[in-house]
């Protein structure tokens, strides 16, 4: 069910629980500010989620409140994962849903990295 990205951060969300070590994840990348792991229900052969370790609900929340170091960490992590995963040459898609109309399901900012097959058009017509 889509969430309202203007609501306060919910510490019970699945990504907060992963960050606290309460739920397992297969880590792809981790640094001081960012964690990336394989999606447990992948929508493409490669489906990685990249999240900030801070308590940010959406892209808007993150871009307004995160430090420059946190923002740089998230952006650099996406590029590093793509390069190290051999995704650059064949191509990949990054997607961050924000709010109700986008279909955001977890109230913690997360960027999807999709790759490994032709992904088709951005949006259905």
Helices and strands as residue ranges (DSSP letters): H 14-19, E 27-30, E 34-38, E 46-52, H 59-65, H 68-84, E 92-95, G 100-102, E 110-115
